[in-house]
Amino acid sequence: MSNHLFDAIKAAARSDAPFIMMNGGRSWNYEDVLALSGRIANTIDALGIRPGDRVAVQVDKSAEALILYLACLRSGAVYLPLNTAYTLNELDYFIGDAQPRLVVVPAATRDSVETVAKPHGAIVETLNADGSGSLMDLAKDEQPDFVDASRGTDDLAAILYTSGTTGRSKGAMLTHGNLLSNALTLRDVWRVTADDRLIHALPIFHTHGLFVATNVTLLSGASMFLLPKFDPDEVLSLMPQATLMMGVPTFYVRLLQNPRLDHHAVSTMRLFISGSAPLLAETHVEFKNRTGHAILERYGMTETNMNTSNPYDGERIAGTVGFPLPGVTVRVTDPATGKVLPADETGMIEIKGPNVFKGYWRMPEKTAAEFTADGFFISGDLGKIDPAGYVHIVGRGKDLVISGGYNIYPKEVEGEIDQIVGVVESAVIGVPHPDFGEGVTAVVVCKPGVVLDEKEVLGALTDRLARYKQPKRVIFAEDLPRNTMGKVQKNVLRQQYADLYTRT
């Protein structure tokens, strides 16, 4: 039987070559990974999980968590990674919508998660940051050999929830073919080989850390230094042993704040890649001046994986996301008419290729609305393609906020703020932020005679929203700007508070 994605991973595995290295001397070679993934796959099977069933995972970053992802591929289960910051209230929605058969969480949260998982018929097992937990206890008694489930190009490999600007989060359905085609393309265009050693400081519940960083490493037979989080000093200490780093703009901003960053510190590094949020041109220029390396910026989405990349050879132009990847077509159209626009004209970015997702989980009407008649996915991003072929992202047709690489949907935050006693209404916007790309910012209107302060509003949101969704600043206003149709003009607010995080 053929298991499309895992067969390719297994073919690239180099037996006793290292795959994962962590602080404290913990390490796993490819043989270790294949064996443990087999044991976990047998455990999943014994728990009654069948091909096509969903496995929801909200755990801390660890080698075992990555290996659990591989075990799901092998068993034919659909992997559903969930942000570790999600509250119980948010988990209830995801579990109810995706209806996973198995939910894996740290032991510390098992009891509370069971209160929302059991009513939906889900089993709950545990996996902790140190690799312990009930799932691993069960796996110890299983065999390392496993007959991989038959999975083809069009079979689902994962569901990742993505935020929009209306309604609740949507589950983007990614197939074995989506993930494999994109990882192989990135491996080739970035020239990743078995000799590369990646600094992996990204979260693994996100496309960037899970599918880009991990799948590309696996399909190259390369190795990675797996860090629980980004720490500039730790990253700089690892650079003499590494060749490659993938990060978000915040990583590079913070590295530039460290006096240890210079040409000598990066002497063994081959490539620095940035994505998930726009990289400021000044960050690009300063990093090149300090290190001699031009950061390679690329453009992707949860629904499409990676679409474009600045070139490995050739000029990496600050403020652009490079050229469409091989096999991927990117065009810019008039949002009103759908007509393809000429070079240098701004419009809606549309994408077509083997990287583009299958659709939104159990949302056929929403899926149909997001694709054109000739099969292009309507990204929601506004951009242009210059005469040289470089793609520029100039804004978003929606009010989505991207902060620290995470998508935040304003209506969800506004809904929670508006429930606070004394609040009439609110508007949540993204404002340029030197560390996070955009800072989540709330403009709040209070009822007459009511006085609230920033601390009260933020305190009310602590248990209602994941930390990354919570506003970094709360501004109080007498009213919100509106157009003649009564719609709040968020563009006016963004202009008004554009320098909020850079004022001195």
TATA-V67596 format. One record per pair of residues at least 6 apart in sequence whose C-alpha atoms are under 7 Angstrom apart, sorted by the first residue. I is the first residue (numbers start at 1). GAP is how many residues later the second one is. D is the distance in whole Angstrom. If there is no record, write none. Layout:
# TATA-V67596
I & GAP & D
I & GAP & D
This chain:
# TATA-V67596
1 & 149 & 5
2 & 148 & 5
2 & 149 & 6
3 & 145 & 6
3 & 146 & 6
3 & 147 & 5
3 & 148 & 4
3 & 149 & 6
4 & 147 & 6
4 & 148 & 5
4 & 149 & 6
4 & 172 & 6
5 & 171 & 5
5 & 175 & 6
6 & 67 & 6
6 & 68 & 6
8 & 211 & 7
9 & 209 & 6
9 & 210 & 5
12 & 206 & 7
12 & 207 & 5
12 & 208 & 6
12 & 209 & 5
13 & 17 & 6
13 & 208 & 5
14 & 16 & 6
14 & 207 & 6
15 & 14 & 7
15 & 15 & 5
15 & 16 & 5
16 & 13 & 5
16 & 14 & 6
16 & 15 & 6
17 & 12 & 5
17 & 13 & 6
18 & 10 & 6
18 & 11 & 4
18 & 12 & 6
18 & 205 & 6
19 & 9 & 6
19 & 10 & 5
19 & 11 & 6
19 & 203 & 7
19 & 204 & 4
19 & 205 & 6
20 & 7 & 5
20 & 8 & 5
20 & 9 & 7
20 & 43 & 7
20 & 203 & 6
20 & 204 & 5
20 & 205 & 6
20 & 206 & 6
21 & 6 & 4
21 & 7 & 7
21 & 203 & 6
21 & 204 & 5
21 & 205 & 6
22 & 203 & 6
22 & 204 & 5
22 & 205 & 7
33 & 34 & 7
35 & 109 & 5
35 & 110 & 7
36 & 108 & 6
37 & 30 & 6
37 & 31 & 6
37 & 33 & 6
37 & 34 & 5
38 & 33 & 6
38 & 106 & 5
38 & 107 & 5
38 & 108 & 5
39 & 100 & 5
39 & 103 & 5
39 & 104 & 5
39 & 105 & 5
40 & 28 & 7
40 & 31 & 6
40 & 99 & 5
41 & 30 & 5
41 & 31 & 7
41 & 33 & 7
41 & 34 & 6
41 & 105 & 7
42 & 100 & 6
42 & 104 & 6
43 & 95 & 6
43 & 96 & 6
43 & 99 & 7
49 & 52 & 7
50 & 26 & 7
50 & 27 & 6
51 & 24 & 6
51 & 25 & 4
51 & 26 & 5
52 & 24 & 6
52 & 25 & 5
52 & 26 & 6
53 & 24 & 5
53 & 25 & 6
53 & 47 & 6
53 & 48 & 6
54 & 23 & 6
54 & 24 & 5
54 & 25 & 6
54 & 26 & 7
54 & 46 & 4
54 & 47 & 6
54 & 48 & 7
55 & 22 & 7
55 & 23 & 6
55 & 24 & 5
55 & 25 & 6
55 & 45 & 5
55 & 46 & 6
55 & 47 & 5
55 & 48 & 6
56 & 23 & 6
56 & 24 & 4
56 & 25 & 6
56 & 26 & 7
56 & 44 & 6
56 & 46 & 6
56 & 47 & 5
56 & 48 & 6
57 & 23 & 6
57 & 24 & 5
57 & 25 & 6
57 & 46 & 6
57 & 47 & 5
57 & 48 & 6
58 & 23 & 6
58 & 24 & 5
58 & 25 & 6
58 & 26 & 5
58 & 46 & 6
58 & 47 & 5
59 & 25 & 6
59 & 45 & 7
59 & 46 & 5
59 & 47 & 6
59 & 68 & 7
59 & 69 & 7
60 & 24 & 7
60 & 68 & 7
60 & 69 & 5
61 & 68 & 6
61 & 142 & 7
61 & 143 & 7
61 & 167 & 6
62 & 67 & 6
62 & 69 & 7
64 & 67 & 6
69 & 10 & 6
72 & 6 & 7
72 & 7 & 6
73 & 84 & 6
74 & 74 & 5
74 & 75 & 6
75 & 73 & 6
75 & 74 & 5
76 & 73 & 5
76 & 75 & 7
78 & 78 & 6
78 & 79 & 5
78 & 80 & 5
78 & 81 & 7
79 & 78 & 6
79 & 79 & 4
79 & 80 & 6
80 & 78 & 6
80 & 79 & 5
80 & 80 & 6
81 & 79 & 7
81 & 124 & 5
82 & 123 & 6
83 & 122 & 6
85 & 381 & 5
85 & 382 & 6
86 & 379 & 7
86 & 380 & 5
87 & 376 & 7
87 & 377 & 7
87 & 378 & 6
87 & 379 & 6
88 & 25 & 7
89 & 375 & 7
92 & 24 & 5
95 & 22 & 7
96 & 24 & 6
99 & 21 & 7
100 & 22 & 6
101 & 20 & 7
101 & 21 & 5
101 & 22 & 6
102 & 20 & 5
102 & 21 & 5
102 & 22 & 6
103 & 19 & 7
103 & 20 & 6
103 & 21 & 5
103 & 22 & 6
104 & 20 & 6
104 & 21 & 5
104 & 22 & 5
104 & 23 & 7
105 & 20 & 7
105 & 21 & 5
105 & 22 & 6
106 & 20 & 5
106 & 21 & 5
106 & 22 & 5
107 & 19 & 5
107 & 20 & 7
107 & 21 & 7
107 & 26 & 7
110 & 16 & 7
114 & 10 & 6
125 & 9 & 6
125 & 10 & 6
126 & 7 & 5
126 & 8 & 5
126 & 9 & 6
127 & 6 & 4
127 & 7 & 7
127 & 8 & 6
152 & 24 & 7
153 & 22 & 7
153 & 23 & 5
153 & 24 & 4
154 & 21 & 6
154 & 22 & 6
154 & 23 & 6
155 & 20 & 5
155 & 21 & 6
156 & 17 & 7
156 & 18 & 6
156 & 19 & 4
156 & 20 & 6
157 & 17 & 6
157 & 18 & 5
157 & 19 & 5
158 & 15 & 6
158 & 16 & 5
158 & 17 & 7
159 & 12 & 6
159 & 13 & 5
159 & 14 & 5
159 & 15 & 6
160 & 11 & 5
160 & 12 & 5
160 & 13 & 7
161 & 8 & 6
161 & 9 & 5
161 & 10 & 4
161 & 11 & 6
162 & 7 & 6
162 & 8 & 5
162 & 9 & 6
162 & 10 & 7
162 & 140 & 7
163 & 6 & 5
163 & 7 & 6
163 & 244 & 6
163 & 245 & 6
163 & 246 & 5
164 & 236 & 7
164 & 245 & 6
165 & 233 & 6
165 & 234 & 6
165 & 235 & 6
165 & 244 & 5
165 & 245 & 7
165 & 246 & 6
166 & 245 & 7
170 & 190 & 6
170 & 191 & 7
171 & 189 & 5
171 & 190 & 5
172 & 131 & 6
172 & 185 & 7
172 & 187 & 6
172 & 188 & 5
172 & 189 & 6
173 & 184 & 6
173 & 185 & 5
173 & 186 & 6
173 & 187 & 6
173 & 188 & 6
174 & 183 & 5
174 & 184 & 6
175 & 182 & 7
175 & 183 & 7
177 & 177 & 7
178 & 176 & 6
178 & 177 & 4
178 & 178 & 6
178 & 179 & 7
179 & 32 & 7
179 & 176 & 7
181 & 173 & 7
181 & 174 & 7
182 & 123 & 7
182 & 124 & 7
182 & 173 & 6
183 & 29 & 6
183 & 32 & 6
183 & 33 & 5
184 & 32 & 7
184 & 35 & 7
186 & 30 & 7
187 & 29 & 6
187 & 33 & 7
189 & 123 & 7
190 & 122 & 6
192 & 28 & 6
193 & 27 & 5
193 & 28 & 7
193 & 29 & 6
194 & 26 & 5
194 & 27 & 5
194 & 28 & 4
195 & 27 & 6
196 & 26 & 5
196 & 27 & 7
196 & 47 & 6
196 & 48 & 7
197 & 25 & 6
197 & 26 & 5
197 & 27 & 5
197 & 45 & 5
197 & 46 & 5
197 & 47 & 6
198 & 25 & 6
198 & 26 & 4
198 & 27 & 6
198 & 44 & 6
198 & 45 & 6
198 & 46 & 5
198 & 47 & 6
199 & 25 & 6
199 & 26 & 5
199 & 27 & 7
199 & 43 & 7
199 & 45 & 6
199 & 46 & 5
200 & 24 & 6
200 & 25 & 6
200 & 26 & 5
200 & 27 & 6
200 & 45 & 7
200 & 46 & 7
201 & 25 & 7
201 & 26 & 5
201 & 27 & 6
201 & 28 & 5
201 & 29 & 5
202 & 7 & 5
202 & 27 & 7
202 & 45 & 7
203 & 6 & 5
204 & 6 & 5
207 & 95 & 6
207 & 98 & 7
213 & 33 & 7
217 & 6 & 6
232 & 22 & 7
232 & 23 & 6
236 & 29 & 7
239 & 26 & 7
239 & 27 & 6
239 & 30 & 7
240 & 25 & 7
240 & 26 & 7
240 & 28 & 6
242 & 26 & 7
242 & 27 & 6
243 & 25 & 6
243 & 26 & 4
243 & 27 & 5
243 & 28 & 7
244 & 25 & 6
244 & 26 & 6
244 & 27 & 5
244 & 28 & 6
245 & 26 & 7
245 & 27 & 5
245 & 28 & 6
246 & 26 & 6
246 & 27 & 5
246 & 28 & 6
247 & 26 & 6
247 & 27 & 5
247 & 28 & 7
248 & 26 & 5
248 & 27 & 5
248 & 28 & 6
248 & 29 & 7
248 & 157 & 6
249 & 25 & 6
249 & 26 & 7
249 & 28 & 7
249 & 30 & 5
250 & 154 & 7
250 & 185 & 5
250 & 186 & 6
253 & 30 & 7
253 & 182 & 6
255 & 6 & 7
256 & 31 & 7
262 & 28 & 5
262 & 29 & 5
263 & 27 & 7
263 & 28 & 4
263 & 29 & 6
266 & 25 & 7
272 & 23 & 5
272 & 24 & 6
273 & 22 & 6
273 & 23 & 5
273 & 24 & 6
274 & 21 & 7
274 & 22 & 6
274 & 23 & 5
274 & 24 & 7
275 & 22 & 6
275 & 23 & 6
275 & 24 & 6
276 & 129 & 4
277 & 125 & 6
277 & 127 & 7
277 & 128 & 5
277 & 160 & 6
278 & 159 & 6
280 & 39 & 7
281 & 37 & 5
281 & 38 & 6
284 & 10 & 7
284 & 11 & 6
284 & 34 & 6
287 & 6 & 7
288 & 6 & 5
294 & 22 & 7
296 & 14 & 6
296 & 20 & 6
297 & 12 & 6
297 & 13 & 6
297 & 24 & 5
298 & 10 & 6
298 & 11 & 4
298 & 12 & 6
298 & 23 & 5
298 & 24 & 7
299 & 7 & 6
299 & 8 & 6
299 & 9 & 5
299 & 10 & 6
299 & 22 & 6
300 & 6 & 4
300 & 7 & 5
303 & 53 & 6
303 & 54 & 5
304 & 51 & 5
304 & 52 & 4
304 & 53 & 6
305 & 50 & 6
305 & 51 & 7
307 & 17 & 6
307 & 18 & 6
307 & 21 & 7
308 & 13 & 6
308 & 14 & 6
308 & 15 & 5
308 & 16 & 4
308 & 17 & 5
309 & 12 & 6
309 & 13 & 5
309 & 14 & 5
309 & 15 & 7
309 & 16 & 6
310 & 6 & 5
310 & 11 & 6
310 & 12 & 4
310 & 13 & 6
311 & 11 & 7
319 & 73 & 7
320 & 70 & 6
320 & 71 & 6
320 & 72 & 5
320 & 73 & 7
321 & 69 & 7
321 & 70 & 6
321 & 71 & 6
322 & 68 & 5
322 & 69 & 5
323 & 66 & 6
323 & 67 & 5
323 & 68 & 6
324 & 6 & 6
327 & 26 & 6
328 & 24 & 6
328 & 25 & 5
329 & 22 & 6
329 & 23 & 5
329 & 24 & 6
330 & 19 & 7
330 & 20 & 6
330 & 21 & 5
330 & 22 & 7
331 & 9 & 7
331 & 18 & 6
331 & 19 & 5
331 & 20 & 7
332 & 8 & 6
332 & 9 & 6
332 & 15 & 5
332 & 16 & 5
332 & 17 & 5
332 & 18 & 6
332 & 51 & 7
332 & 52 & 6
333 & 6 & 5
333 & 7 & 4
333 & 8 & 5
333 & 14 & 5
333 & 15 & 5
333 & 16 & 7
334 & 6 & 6
334 & 7 & 6
334 & 13 & 5
334 & 14 & 6
335 & 12 & 6
335 & 13 & 6
343 & 41 & 7
343 & 42 & 5
343 & 43 & 5
343 & 44 & 6
344 & 40 & 5
344 & 41 & 6
344 & 42 & 5
344 & 43 & 7
345 & 39 & 6
346 & 36 & 7
346 & 37 & 5
346 & 38 & 5
347 & 35 & 5
347 & 36 & 6
347 & 37 & 6
348 & 32 & 7
348 & 33 & 6
348 & 34 & 5
348 & 35 & 6
349 & 29 & 7
349 & 30 & 6
349 & 31 & 7
349 & 32 & 6
349 & 33 & 6
349 & 34 & 6
350 & 26 & 6
350 & 27 & 5
350 & 28 & 5
350 & 29 & 6
351 & 25 & 5
351 & 26 & 5
351 & 27 & 7
352 & 23 & 7
352 & 24 & 5
352 & 25 & 6
359 & 8 & 5
360 & 7 & 6
370 & 7 & 6
370 & 8 & 5
371 & 6 & 5
371 & 7 & 6
380 & 16 & 6
380 & 17 & 5
380 & 18 & 6
381 & 12 & 7
381 & 14 & 6
381 & 15 & 4
381 & 16 & 6
382 & 11 & 6
382 & 12 & 6
382 & 13 & 5
382 & 14 & 5
382 & 15 & 6
383 & 9 & 5
383 & 10 & 4
383 & 11 & 5
383 & 12 & 7
384 & 7 & 6
384 & 8 & 5
384 & 9 & 7
385 & 6 & 5
385 & 7 & 6
400 & 7 & 7
400 & 8 & 6
400 & 9 & 5
400 & 10 & 7
401 & 6 & 6
401 & 7 & 5
401 & 8 & 6
401 & 28 & 7
401 & 29 & 5
401 & 37 & 7
401 & 39 & 7
402 & 6 & 6
402 & 36 & 6
403 & 33 & 5
403 & 34 & 6
403 & 35 & 5
403 & 36 & 6
403 & 37 & 7
404 & 32 & 4
404 & 33 & 6
408 & 61 & 6
410 & 18 & 5
410 & 19 & 7
414 & 12 & 6
414 & 13 & 6
414 & 14 & 6
417 & 9 & 7
418 & 6 & 7
418 & 7 & 5
418 & 8 & 6
422 & 24 & 6
422 & 25 & 5
422 & 28 & 6
423 & 22 & 6
423 & 23 & 4
423 & 24 & 6
424 & 21 & 6
424 & 22 & 5
424 & 23 & 5
425 & 19 & 6
425 & 20 & 5
426 & 16 & 7
426 & 17 & 6
426 & 18 & 4
426 & 19 & 6
427 & 15 & 6
427 & 16 & 5
427 & 17 & 7
428 & 12 & 7
428 & 13 & 6
428 & 14 & 4
428 & 15 & 6
429 & 11 & 6
429 & 12 & 5
429 & 13 & 6
429 & 61 & 7
429 & 65 & 7
430 & 8 & 5
430 & 9 & 5
430 & 10 & 5
430 & 11 & 6
431 & 7 & 5
431 & 8 & 5
431 & 9 & 7
431 & 10 & 7
431 & 63 & 6
431 & 66 & 7
431 & 67 & 6
432 & 6 & 5
432 & 7 & 6
432 & 66 & 6
433 & 6 & 5
433 & 68 & 6
439 & 33 & 6
440 & 30 & 7
440 & 31 & 5
440 & 32 & 6
441 & 30 & 5
441 & 31 & 6
441 & 32 & 5
441 & 33 & 6
442 & 29 & 6
442 & 31 & 6
442 & 32 & 5
442 & 33 & 6
443 & 31 & 6
443 & 32 & 5
443 & 33 & 6
443 & 34 & 7
444 & 31 & 6
444 & 32 & 5
444 & 33 & 6
445 & 31 & 6
445 & 32 & 5
445 & 33 & 6
445 & 34 & 6
454 & 20 & 5
461 & 9 & 7
480 & 8 & 6
481 & 7 & 6
481 & 8 & 6
482 & 6 & 4
482 & 7 & 5
483 & 6 & 6
